[in-house]
């Protein structure tokens, strides 16, 4: 059995070494010499022999290590920590910390961290939210999601919005490039060289983006962009998903829509711009093109964005919408119920 154990490739190294101690002992080799051969102490050799004499093969396997166990913290203490973490913090504090919780229950901060992690609680982590109060929320969600999941035949669905006030920022000192073991570094301060507005229309089916740059984002600028979009798709009905910005619903826009009946606007609910797929593209643009980039002028910013958009359109990537309207409306209702009954 010992020889079979040693020959097994998957056997733990410690177990194999203890088996070798017994086999060498069986040949009459002394404990000091065995210790020297296997890089053990004579005391360890004696302990292994004793375990084998007492328990046979079972005595060679790893035994539970001494030290603190998960059950070393009573369940009452765990419940107390969880209750405190979910309760308002002490006066003058914005949140509970592991040290504050540890002081309150007489444990170490490391112990508290382990318990919070096991319970899935993160008092240090904060996210923002905004629930739409639009009375027509359900109808608008059904309309927009219907366009995503079941687009009309022989028509183009576009997601339109503007990314406003893109700043041409130049760091006050040159950035230090990436090196082995060292991240890219740049100064915290910068010089401003003006702002640029980007109008974009994402073709939902293909991911292709039609865009225009502007020094402002007035209703006239938006109308000028929509005329460009209409020229880009001259022979198809256009269903345009957009938010409730005041520039999207002026009298000039309504007049233009009456003169172009093939263009249909579909508004997202208020405080629900996440329903507009172009927002996902803007997020990618910010991370891949604008993050930590120096622009010595507005012209440099414009050229940089133009290069990115040309590259995107060479291999456009559409977004796949999977969540049905019914699930969104149900989740929205749950959130409304929560904030209307929340205890502050």
Backbone torsions as a table, in degrees:
resi	resn	phi	psi	omega
1	UNK	NA	-40.4	178.9
2	UNK	-65.2	-43.9	-179.7
3	UNK	-65.8	-37.6	176.6
4	UNK	-63.9	-40.1	178.8
5	UNK	-62.1	-44.6	-179.2
6	UNK	-65.1	-35.1	-177.7
7	UNK	-76.3	-11.3	-177.0
8	UNK	-77.3	118.4	-176.2
9	UNK	-62.2	-29.5	-175.0
10	UNK	-89.9	1.5	-177.6
11	UNK	-68.7	138.5	177.9
12	UNK	-58.6	143.0	-175.5
13	UNK	-61.5	-40.0	-179.8
14	UNK	-63.9	-39.6	178.8
15	UNK	-66.3	-40.6	178.0
16	UNK	-62.1	-41.2	-178.7
17	UNK	-65.6	-39.3	178.5
18	UNK	-67.1	-35.6	176.5
19	UNK	-65.2	-37.7	178.3
20	UNK	-64.7	-35.3	177.6
21	UNK	-58.0	-45.5	-177.5
22	UNK	-67.9	-42.6	-179.8
23	UNK	-64.0	-42.0	177.8
24	UNK	-67.1	-36.5	178.3
25	UNK	-63.9	-35.0	-178.7
26	UNK	-67.0	-21.7	178.2
27	UNK	-87.2	-1.5	177.9
28	UNK	93.7	6.3	178.3
29	UNK	-73.2	141.3	-177.8
30	UNK	-74.4	159.3	-176.8
31	UNK	-62.4	-37.8	-179.3
32	UNK	-64.8	-42.4	179.9
33	UNK	-68.0	-39.2	176.7
34	UNK	-61.3	-43.2	179.2
35	UNK	-59.2	-41.8	179.9
36	UNK	-66.1	-40.9	-178.2
37	UNK	-67.8	-38.2	-173.9
38	UNK	-102.7	9.3	178.5
39	UNK	57.7	48.1	176.0
40	UNK	-121.4	166.2	172.3
41	UNK	-86.3	152.2	176.6
42	UNK	-56.5	-34.0	178.3
43	UNK	-64.0	-39.1	179.4
44	UNK	-65.8	-39.1	177.8
45	UNK	-62.3	-44.3	179.0
46	UNK	-62.3	-40.2	-179.2
47	UNK	-65.4	-40.8	179.4
48	UNK	-65.2	-43.7	177.7
49	UNK	-59.9	-43.3	-178.0
50	UNK	-64.2	-42.0	178.9
51	UNK	-63.5	-37.6	-180.0
52	UNK	-68.7	-39.9	178.6
53	UNK	-63.4	-40.9	-175.9
54	UNK	-75.0	-44.2	-169.3
55	UNK	-120.7	1.9	-179.7
56	UNK	67.4	-143.5	-178.3
57	UNK	-60.9	-36.6	-180.0
58	UNK	-59.5	-27.9	-179.5
59	UNK	-70.9	-12.0	-178.6
60	UNK	-90.6	-17.1	-177.7
61	UNK	-76.4	158.0	-179.4
62	UNK	-59.7	141.9	176.9
63	UNK	-107.3	156.5	178.2
64	UNK	-56.2	134.2	-179.5
65	UNK	-77.0	149.7	176.2
66	UNK	-75.4	163.2	179.0
67	UNK	125.2	-176.1	-175.2
68	UNK	-72.2	141.4	177.2
69	UNK	-112.3	167.3	176.5
70	UNK	-58.0	-35.0	-177.5
71	UNK	-78.8	2.6	177.7
72	UNK	-68.8	-22.4	177.2
73	UNK	-97.4	116.8	-178.8
74	UNK	-58.9	149.8	-179.9
75	UNK	-60.7	-31.2	178.6
76	UNK	-63.5	-39.9	179.3
77	UNK	-67.4	-39.9	177.5
78	UNK	-60.9	-44.5	178.7
79	UNK	-62.5	-37.9	179.3
80	UNK	-65.2	-42.9	179.6
81	UNK	-63.5	-44.3	179.8
82	UNK	-63.9	-42.7	179.8
83	UNK	-61.9	-44.4	179.2
84	UNK	-64.4	-42.9	-178.2
85	UNK	-62.4	-28.8	-179.9
86	UNK	-91.0	-2.7	-178.7
87	UNK	-99.2	166.1	177.7
88	UNK	-59.8	145.7	-178.7
89	UNK	-72.2	169.7	178.1
90	UNK	-61.0	160.9	-179.3
91	UNK	-57.3	134.3	179.4
92	UNK	86.8	-4.9	-179.9
93	UNK	-109.2	146.9	178.5
94	UNK	-88.9	-20.8	-179.0
95	UNK	-163.1	164.1	173.4
96	UNK	-76.5	141.2	170.3
97	UNK	-112.9	165.2	-179.9
98	UNK	-63.7	-33.7	179.6
99	UNK	-70.0	-39.2	176.8
100	UNK	-64.1	-44.0	178.5
101	UNK	-64.6	-40.1	179.9
102	UNK	-62.9	-42.0	178.6
103	UNK	-64.0	-35.0	-176.5
104	UNK	-71.5	-30.1	-175.5
105	UNK	-111.6	-0.4	177.8
106	UNK	73.6	35.0	177.4
107	UNK	-124.4	175.4	177.5
108	UNK	-84.5	158.2	179.3
109	UNK	-65.6	-32.5	176.9
110	UNK	-64.0	-40.6	177.1
111	UNK	-62.5	-44.2	179.6
112	UNK	-63.4	-41.7	178.5
113	UNK	-58.7	-44.0	179.7
114	UNK	-61.7	-41.6	-178.8
115	UNK	-67.8	-44.0	178.6
116	UNK	-62.4	-40.2	179.5
117	UNK	-64.2	-42.5	179.7
118	UNK	-65.2	-30.8	-179.2
119	UNK	-89.1	-2.8	-179.9
120	UNK	71.9	28.0	-179.2
121	UNK	-104.1	134.5	-179.5
122	UNK	-133.4	80.3	-178.4
123	UNK	-61.7	-22.3	-178.3
124	UNK	-81.4	-11.5	-171.8
125	UNK	-101.4	128.1	-178.1
126	UNK	-130.1	134.3	174.3
127	UNK	-124.0	155.5	-180.0
128	UNK	-97.7	160.2	176.5
129	UNK	-152.8	159.7	175.5
130	UNK	-150.2	122.7	-178.8
131	UNK	-100.2	127.8	-179.7
132	UNK	-66.3	136.6	175.1
133	UNK	-105.8	14.9	-178.3
134	UNK	-64.1	121.5	179.4
135	UNK	-63.6	-21.5	179.5
136	UNK	-101.3	26.2	-175.9
137	UNK	-55.5	-51.7	-175.2
138	UNK	-61.0	-43.5	-178.0
139	UNK	-66.2	-41.5	-178.8
140	UNK	-69.5	-39.4	178.1
141	UNK	-63.4	-44.7	179.5
142	UNK	-59.9	-40.7	-179.6
143	UNK	-65.5	-51.3	-175.1
144	UNK	-68.4	-47.8	-179.6
145	UNK	-64.4	-33.1	175.4
146	UNK	-60.6	-37.9	176.7
147	UNK	-65.2	-37.3	-179.5
148	UNK	-70.7	-45.7	-173.4
149	UNK	-86.0	-31.9	-178.2
150	UNK	-135.3	71.1	-177.0
151	UNK	-63.7	147.4	179.4
152	UNK	-63.0	147.2	177.6
153	UNK	-71.6	146.2	177.2
154	UNK	58.8	32.7	178.3
155	UNK	-139.9	160.3	178.7
156	UNK	-110.8	130.5	174.7
157	UNK	-101.9	124.7	-178.2
158	UNK	-121.1	140.9	173.7
159	UNK	-107.9	118.3	-169.0
160	UNK	-123.4	139.3	172.6
161	UNK	-168.2	175.9	176.1
162	UNK	-123.4	139.7	172.9
163	UNK	-99.1	108.0	-169.8
164	UNK	-94.8	156.6	171.8
165	UNK	53.3	48.7	172.2
166	UNK	-74.8	117.4	-171.9
167	UNK	-87.1	136.7	170.8
168	UNK	-88.0	94.5	-175.0
169	UNK	-104.6	136.7	176.5
170	UNK	-124.7	123.2	179.0
171	UNK	-63.9	147.9	-176.6
172	UNK	-70.8	-18.1	176.4
173	UNK	-136.3	153.9	-177.3
174	UNK	-62.4	142.2	176.6
175	UNK	-68.0	149.8	176.3
176	UNK	-95.4	127.1	-170.8
177	UNK	-71.9	168.7	177.3
178	UNK	-62.8	134.9	175.5
179	UNK	-134.3	163.6	177.7
180	UNK	-61.9	123.1	-179.4
181	UNK	78.2	6.7	-177.2
182	UNK	-142.1	126.6	-179.8
183	UNK	-75.2	165.6	172.1
184	UNK	-61.5	138.9	-179.3
185	UNK	-125.5	143.8	175.8
186	UNK	-146.8	161.7	-178.1
187	UNK	-73.7	156.0	-180.0
188	UNK	-80.5	-19.5	-177.1
189	UNK	-104.6	161.1	-173.3
190	UNK	-157.0	168.1	174.0
191	UNK	-109.5	140.2	179.0
192	UNK	-94.6	137.0	178.5
193	UNK	-121.3	27.1	177.5
194	UNK	105.4	178.0	-178.0
195	UNK	-128.7	161.5	-179.3
196	UNK	-138.0	144.6	176.3
197	UNK	-110.2	136.6	-179.8
198	UNK	-113.6	120.5	171.5
199	UNK	-97.4	134.4	-176.3
200	UNK	-142.7	144.7	176.4
201	UNK	-128.6	112.2	-179.3
202	UNK	-91.6	121.4	174.9
203	UNK	-76.7	112.1	-170.0
204	UNK	-60.5	-37.0	-175.1
205	UNK	-72.3	-33.0	-173.0
206	UNK	-115.7	-22.3	-175.4
207	UNK	87.9	-1.7	179.0
208	UNK	-66.7	141.5	-176.8
209	UNK	-118.2	123.7	169.3
210	UNK	-95.6	133.5	-172.8
211	UNK	-139.7	164.8	173.4
212	UNK	-154.1	147.1	178.1
213	UNK	-105.6	150.3	-179.4
214	UNK	-150.3	154.5	176.5
215	UNK	-83.4	-7.5	-179.9
216	UNK	-149.2	176.2	177.9
217	UNK	-134.6	59.1	177.5
218	UNK	-85.5	173.3	177.5
219	UNK	-62.3	-35.0	178.4
220	UNK	-65.1	-39.4	177.5
221	UNK	-64.1	-41.3	179.6
222	UNK	-65.5	-41.6	179.3
223	UNK	-64.0	-39.9	177.8
224	UNK	-61.2	-39.4	179.1
225	UNK	-68.8	-41.4	-180.0
226	UNK	-64.1	-32.2	175.6
227	UNK	-65.9	-37.4	176.0
228	UNK	-64.8	-42.1	179.0
229	UNK	-61.9	-43.0	180.0
230	UNK	-62.7	-37.2	177.9
231	UNK	-69.6	-31.3	179.8
232	UNK	-67.8	-33.6	179.0
233	UNK	-120.9	78.8	-169.0
234	UNK	-77.9	-23.6	-169.3
235	UNK	-116.7	14.1	-176.4
236	UNK	-127.6	151.2	170.4
237	UNK	-66.4	141.9	-179.5
238	UNK	-117.2	124.2	173.6
239	UNK	-108.3	113.0	-170.3
240	UNK	-107.6	120.1	175.2
241	UNK	-93.6	126.4	-178.9
242	UNK	-153.0	166.8	-175.9
243	UNK	-90.0	-171.0	-171.9
244	UNK	-96.9	27.8	178.0
245	UNK	-58.4	145.0	-178.3
246	UNK	-62.4	-25.8	-179.7
247	UNK	-74.8	-9.6	-177.1
248	UNK	-95.2	0.3	-173.6
249	UNK	-145.9	42.8	177.9
250	UNK	-86.0	172.5	-180.0
251	UNK	-63.1	-38.1	178.7
252	UNK	-63.9	-38.1	178.1
253	UNK	-65.8	-44.5	-179.7
254	UNK	-64.0	-38.2	177.3
255	UNK	-64.0	-43.3	179.6
256	UNK	-63.5	-38.6	179.0
257	UNK	-65.5	-37.4	177.7
258	UNK	-65.6	-33.9	179.9
259	UNK	-79.7	-13.5	-179.3
260	UNK	-129.3	75.4	-174.2
261	UNK	-64.7	-13.1	178.7
262	UNK	-79.5	-8.1	178.8
263	UNK	-101.2	123.2	-177.2
264	UNK	-122.4	127.8	177.9
265	UNK	-93.7	137.5	175.8
266	UNK	-128.2	112.4	-174.0
267	UNK	-89.6	137.2	172.7
268	UNK	-74.7	159.9	176.1
269	UNK	-63.0	157.1	175.4
270	UNK	-62.6	146.4	-178.7
271	UNK	57.7	32.2	179.8
272	UNK	-141.6	43.3	-179.6
273	UNK	-66.6	-16.6	176.4
274	UNK	-61.2	-17.5	178.7
275	UNK	-75.2	-13.3	-178.5
276	UNK	-91.2	117.8	-172.8
277	UNK	-63.1	-25.1	-179.5
278	UNK	-62.2	-23.8	178.5
279	UNK	-64.2	-34.4	175.5
280	UNK	-64.1	-40.3	177.3
281	UNK	-64.7	-41.7	179.0
282	UNK	-61.8	-36.6	177.1
283	UNK	-63.6	-42.3	177.2
284	UNK	-64.6	-42.4	178.8
285	UNK	-59.0	-43.9	-178.6
286	UNK	-63.1	-40.3	-177.2
287	UNK	-76.5	-41.4	-172.2
288	UNK	-88.7	-22.4	-173.1
289	UNK	-119.9	-38.1	-171.9
290	UNK	-98.3	-21.9	-174.6
291	UNK	-67.1	127.8	174.7
292	UNK	51.4	51.0	176.1
293	UNK	-125.0	137.4	179.9
294	UNK	-93.7	136.9	178.1
295	UNK	-130.4	108.6	-178.9
296	UNK	-73.4	-8.5	-179.6
297	UNK	-161.0	166.4	175.1
298	UNK	-64.8	-33.4	178.6
299	UNK	-62.8	-40.2	178.8
300	UNK	-64.6	-39.2	177.8
301	UNK	-64.4	-44.2	-179.5
302	UNK	-62.2	-45.2	179.5
303	UNK	-64.0	-39.3	-179.5
304	UNK	-63.5	-47.5	179.3
305	UNK	-66.0	-38.4	178.3
306	UNK	-61.8	-39.9	178.4
307	UNK	-64.8	-40.5	179.6
308	UNK	-64.7	-44.2	-176.9
309	UNK	-67.6	-35.9	175.7
310	UNK	-64.9	-41.1	178.4
311	UNK	-64.0	-41.6	179.0
312	UNK	-60.5	-45.0	-175.7
313	UNK	-72.4	-16.7	174.3
314	UNK	-70.0	-28.9	177.9
315	UNK	-143.8	67.5	-174.3
316	UNK	-66.9	149.4	-178.8
317	UNK	-123.8	112.3	177.9
318	UNK	-76.2	155.6	174.9
319	UNK	-93.4	137.7	179.9
320	UNK	-98.6	111.8	178.8
321	UNK	-84.9	126.4	-175.3
322	UNK	-119.2	-21.8	-173.6
323	UNK	-83.7	124.2	-179.0
324	UNK	-73.3	158.8	-178.9
325	UNK	-59.4	-38.5	-176.9
326	UNK	-60.0	-39.9	-180.0
327	UNK	-68.1	-38.9	179.0
328	UNK	-64.8	-44.0	-179.4
329	UNK	-64.8	-40.1	178.7
330	UNK	-64.4	-43.9	178.0
331	UNK	-64.1	-38.9	178.5
332	UNK	-63.0	-41.4	178.8
333	UNK	-63.6	-40.5	177.8
334	UNK	-61.3	-42.2	180.0
335	UNK	-65.9	-39.5	176.8
336	UNK	-62.4	-40.7	178.2
337	UNK	-64.7	-38.4	-178.8
338	UNK	-66.3	-46.6	-176.0
339	UNK	-75.2	-19.3	177.7
340	UNK	-82.7	-17.8	-179.7
341	UNK	-118.0	8.0	-177.0
342	UNK	-64.4	142.9	177.3
343	UNK	-96.0	122.7	-178.1
344	UNK	-111.2	NA	NA
